[in-house]
Amino acid sequence: MTLRELNKDYRFEKQKLRQWLIDEQIIDKEDDSDIYDLEVDEALEKKIQDNVYAIKDTVVRRKFQGIDEYVAPKMIPMPFRVLNISNFVVLDTETTGLYKDDEVIELSVIDELGRELYHSLFKPEKKMGEAALRVTGLDNPMLENEPLFKDEWKNIKQAVGKKKILGHNISYDYRITLATAKRYGINENEVKSLFHDCIDSKEIAKKYLRSRSYKLAYLCKKLGITESQKHRATYDCLQTLQMLRRLERKLLNEGATKDTTVYDEYEEAKEERFMEATKEAVIAGYKANKSIEDLSIFYGLSLEETTNLIIEASKKQGFALRVDKDQEEAVLFIVRSYKGLPFEKLVKKVKKYANEQELKLIMAKNEEVLS
C-alpha cells in the first residue's frame, strides 16, 4: 500500500504529512520525491495511526536554512490569576521596516506553553530596510523562495483560531499586519476580526512594574530572564511569554491578588468551592512527589501559600514532609544555635543553605525536636 492510498482515510495536508515524516526521520529533508509514492509497511501504518493528531498539528517549517531551529522549552501550565489573562496565543512579526508601506516578512504564533503553532517567512514586495536587515539578519535574496503573505493568510488565521492575540506592543504588529493584508488584497475586516480584543504585554508590565524602560529585552533582564533576545518572531514570542510568567510569579510571591468583587452569596460559595478543590489537588500532588514550586505554578498559588497549605495538611493528615537531609542537618544546627531567634531573623541566618519556604518545612518536620 502506498501513502497516497493510506491518506484517503486520513486526508492529511500533504505539506504537514511530509514535515512529520522528516521530523520522524522517515524521509530525508533533501528528498524531493513525491511522498505519496512511499510504500507503507505495517510498522509505518501503525505509527501514523498512533500520531494522527500530531500530524494534523505539525508546523510546516519555513525557516531560512542559516537560522537555528526553534525548540520549545518544557513549561508547566500555569493560570495567570493576578495578571488575569487566559485563552490566548502569543504573536510576533518581523518586518521590512517601520513605515506605513512596510510589510511583514516573518510571523510566528505560540501557545501558552511556548509551543510553536505557526511560523513562516514571507517574500516581500518591498526592499528590506537597512535597520531591519541589521536586526533580523534577513535580506531579500534570503526570502526569494519563501511564500507570499497572502498565500499563508489562511494558515495564520487557523493557528490563532478563537484565541485572543497577545503580544508586546501588539498595536504595531496589528498595524503592520493590516498594512500587509491591504497590500495583497486581503479583506481588512479579517485582520480586524483576528486582532479583536487583543492583549498588550507592554501595558500589563506598565500596570505592575516600575521600570525606566518597557522594551521587551529590558523587562526580561529586569525579571532575571538571561536568554539573549534573537530578534526573530518565534523567539520574541517566547520571551514575551517568559516575561509574563516571571511577572505573575513575582506578583504572587509578593502577595498580590486579582482585583475581584464578590457580588452575591452564590459567587462567594462558588469561589470557596473552587479554592477547596484547589487545596485538595495541591495536597494530592505533593503526596504524588510533585515539587512545591511546580504545584504553586500549576495551581496559581504563591510559594508561601502552597508551603503553608502542605504543612497544615501534613499535621492534620499525618503524611511526611519531604526535605533534603544535608540541608536539614545544616539548618537544624543553625536553628538550635540561635534558639528563640524570631523567624524573620532565622531566614537571614540560614539563607546560605535554605530559602524561607524550605526553612518552614524543616522546622515543621522537626517541630517536636525543636520544642
N, C-alpha and C positions, 0 to 999 in steps of 0.2 A: 504494500500500500504506500502511496506517495503522500507527501504532506498536503498536496492540493486536495486529495480525496478526503483526508482526515479533517481538514479545515472546513469542509462542507457542514460538519456537525457543530463546529465552534464559532465560525465566522470571525476569527481574529483579524484585526487590521494587519496587513502584510508587513508594514514597517515595524510595528510593535513586536510581531512574531519573530521577525529577523533579528531585532535588537536583543530579544530574550535568548535566542539561540546563540548569539555572540556572547552575551553576559554569562551564559552557562557553559561556554567554551565547547559548544556542539559544532559550531562552524567558526571559521576564522573571519575576522572583520574585513580582511582584504579579499575574501571570496566574493566575487561579483556574479556568480551563477544564480539562476532562479531558485529560490528556496523551495518553491512548490514541487520541484523535481526531486527533492530529497526523499530517499527511501526511509520509511518509518518502521523500525522493528518493535517488538513488544516492550522493551525497556524504555524506548523513547515515547511510545504511546502512553505508557503509564506515567511517565514524568510529566507529560503535557496534561494528562487528566488531573494530576495532583497539583498543578500550578496554573489552573485556569485563570484565577483572579490576579495572580502575579503577572501573567502575560498581558491581560487586559489593562493592567495599571502600569505597564512598563513605559518608562520615559524614553522617547527616541532621542539618542544623543546627537547633538549637532554642534558640539564644541570644536573650536579650531584645534587642529592636531597639536599645536605647540603649547596648549594650555592644559594643566593637570586636571584630571577627572575629579569631580566633587564626590566626596564620601560623607554621607550623613552621620553625625555623631550619635551616640547612644544616649537618648534623653528619656527621663521618666515623665509620664504625663503629669501635668500639674494644673490645677484650677487657678485662675487669676482672681482671687477673692477681693483683694484690695484694689487692684487696677480695674477690676470689673469689666474684663473683655473676654469674649468667648466666640466660638463658631467663626473663626477667621482663618485666612491664609495670608502669608506674607508675600508681597510682590515687590520687585525692584526692576528698574530698567537701566541700561546704559544707552547713550545717545551720541549722535554726531556732533552735538554741541548744545548750547544753552539758549539759542534763539528761537523765535516763533516758528521759523521754517525748518528747524532741525527735526530729526526723526529718530525713532527707536532702532537700535542695532542689536540689542540683546534684551531678552525679557525672561525672568525666572519667577516661579511660584513654588513656595514650600509650605508644608503643613505645620501644625503646632509642635511637631517633634523633629522638625528640621529635615524631613524627607522631601526630596525634590519631586514635585508633581508635574512640573513643566520646565523646560529650558530650551531656548533656541537662539542662535544668532540669526541676523537678517541682512540681506544685501540691500544697502541703501541707494536711493537715487542721488542723494546729496554727498558731496565730498566730506570726508571726516575733517573736523576742525583740529587744529594743532593741539589745543588743550585736551580735547577728548582722546586724541591719539596718545598723548603722554600718560594720561590717567589709565586708560584701558589696555594700551598696547596693541590695539586693533587698528588696522588701516583698510582701505578699500580693496586692495588686492586679496587680502586675507578673507574678505567677506564675499568675494566674487561668486563663489559657488553655493552660497547659503540661500535659503528660500526667501521670497519676498514676504513682508509682514502680512499682506492681505491673504496669502496662502496659508498662513498659520493662525489666523484670527479665530477660526472655529475651535482649534485645539486650545487656544488660550482661554476662551470662554468656558470650555469643558473643564479645564483644570481648576478654575475659580469656582464653578458651579454656583450653588446658592449661598456660599460663604461670604462674609464681609472681607473686603480687601484691607489689609493693614500694611503700612509702610512708613519709612522715616521721611518726613517732608513729602507726604503722599500727594499733595496738591501738584507738585512738579511732575511726578510720574503720570498723574491723571492728565495734566495739560499736554505733555509731550505725546502720550498715547492717543489723545484726541486729535492732535495735530497730524500724527502719522496716519490715523484712520481716515481723516479727511483727504489727505494726500492720495490715498489709494482707493478712494471711493467707498469706504465702509460707512454705513449709516451711523452718524454721530450719536444717535439715541441709544445705540447698542453699547457704546462706550460709557455714556452717562448712566445707563442701567447697571452696567457691570461695577462701576465705581460708586454706586449709590450707597450712602451710609457707611463710607469707608472710615478707617481709624488711623490717626496720625500718631505714631510713637513719639515724635518730637514734642507734640503738645502734651502727651501723657507725662513725659520727662519733665517738662516745664512746670507741671502741676505739683510734682512730688519732690523735685530736686532743685537745689540752688546750685547753679553752675555758671561759670563765666562764658561757657560755650555749650551749645546744644547740638553740635555736629556729632554724627554717629561715632566717629573714631574717638573723639574726646570723651563722650559719655561712657564708651566701652572701657577706656583707660581709667576713668574715674571710678568705675564699678569693678575694676580688677580683672577685666577680660583681656588677656595678654596676646591672643592670636592677632597677627597683623592683618589689617584690612587689605584685601586684594583688589578692590575696585572692579569687581566683576559681579554680575547680577546675583548669582546664587549665593556667593559668599557674603554680599551685603545683606541679603535676606536673612542669612544665618546670624550675622552679627546683630541685626535688629531684634531677632527673636531672643538671642542670648542676653542682650541688654535688658529686655523686658522681664525675662525670667530672673535675672540677678536683682533687678529693681524690686520685683514682687517679694523675693526672699528677704531683701534688706528691710523693706517696709514691715513685713510680717514679724520679723525678729525684733523690730523696734516697737512692736505693739500696735501698729496701725490696723484699722479695720475699715471695711467699706462703709460709706455713709448710707445707712438704710433707715427707713421709717416703718415701724410696725403699725398698721392701721387698725387691726382688729384682733380679737382673741383667736380667731381661726388661723390667721397668718402667724401669730406668735406660737401657737401649738404646732403648726407645720414646721416652723424653724427649729423648735425644740426636738421634734421627732427626727429631723434631719441630723442634728448635732449628736443625738444619742446613737443613731445608726453609724455616724462617722466614728464616734468613740469606740464602738464595738468593733468596727472594721480595723481601726488602728491597733487595738489590743490583739485581735486575731492575727494581724500582720506581724506584730512583734513576736508573738508565740511561734510564728512560722519562720523566724530568723531574719525578718526584714530589718534593715537598719533604721534607727530613729530618723536620720537625715532623709532617707528615701521615703519613709512614711509621712514626714512633715511636708515634703514636696508634693507627693501624690495626693494627699488629702487637704492641702492648702492651709496647714496649721503652722504656727511658728515652732521653732525648735523647743522653746520653753514650754509652750502648750503641750506639745507631744510628749516631752520628757515628764512633765508633771502628771499627765494623764496615765502614763505607763507606770510610774512609781505608785500612784494612788491605786491603780488596778492590781498591782503586784501585792500590795498589802491586803486587799480585800479577797483576792482570788488565790494567793499563795504561790504564784509562779515566780521563778528565779529571775533576777535582773542580770543581764549579760554585761560584763566589764572585762577589760584586758587585765590579766593577772599582774604583769610587770607594772603597768600603770597604777593598778590598785595598790600594790605594795608601796610605791613611791608616794602616792597621795596620802595613804593612811599614816605613813611615817611623819609627814608634814602636819597633818591634822592633829595627830597626837602631840606633836611638839608644840603646837600652838593651841592647845585645848582652851576653849572658852572664847577664842577669837571670833568676832562676827563673821557671818558667811561672806559678806561683800569683800572683807579683807582676806579671807581664805582664798577666794578666787584669784586674787593677785599673787598670793604665795605659791599656788600650785600651777600657775599658767604655763610654766615650762613643761609640765607633764600632762595637764588635762585642761579642757575648757570648762566653762561654767556648768554645762549640762552633764558632762562626764563626772564632774565633782559631785553633783546632786545624786547621780546614780550610785556612785561608790559609797557615799555617806548613807544613802537609803539602804543599800545592800548590807552595810555594816552597822546599822543603827544600834543594835544591841551591844555590839563590841565597843562602840564609841560612847555609849551612855554611862 
